[in-house]
């Protein structure tokens, strides 16, 4: 089942922990807001995304339901 993830741009403070944990998925833009680089998260990257979710100090990253 394809999985998707999102970043709440209003909550993100640009700490970059998500990019450190899953650089294939997250990238900080020019405004230091994290952006998701993939439409769907492959199974091989799910553990990295989970780590990024857990380490986000603002809890700005979530899985998209449905």
Rosetta blueprint (number, residue, H / E / L):
1 X L
2 X L
3 X E
4 X L
5 X E
6 X E
7 X E
8 X L
9 X L
10 X L
11 X L
12 X L
13 X L
14 X L
15 X L
16 X L
17 X H
18 X H
19 X H
20 X H
21 X H
22 X L
23 X L
24 X L
25 X L
26 X E
27 X E
28 X E
29 X L
30 X L
31 X L
32 X L
33 X L
34 X E
35 X E
36 X E
37 X L
38 X L
39 X L
40 X L
41 X E
42 X L
43 X H
44 X H
45 X H
46 X H
47 X H
48 X H
49 X H
50 X H
51 X H
52 X H
53 X H
54 X H
55 X H
56 X L
57 X L
58 X L
59 X L
60 X L
61 X E
62 X E
63 X E
64 X L
65 X L
66 X L
